[in-house]
Amino acid sequence: MKPTLLLLLILGIGGCATDWSRGLYEGVRQQREALPDPTAAQPAPRNPDYEQYRREREALKDAPAR
């Protein structure tokens, strides 16, 4: 019983980490929104959500190098 439970636990935790880049990006984005830079003359523009960021990044990868 315990080996089966341990295996399910490991597989369940492993599945949570499959999209770690999204979690990292969203965490940084939320932290910047919660703690704006007090020395900035103007507030920083909002970062796009992860899906828009991913689309822009993919478009840059596909663009020919200069």
Secondary structure by P-SEA (a helix, b strand, c coil): caaaaaaaaaaaaaaaacaaaaaaaaaaaaaaaacccccccccccccccaaaaaaaaaaaaacccc
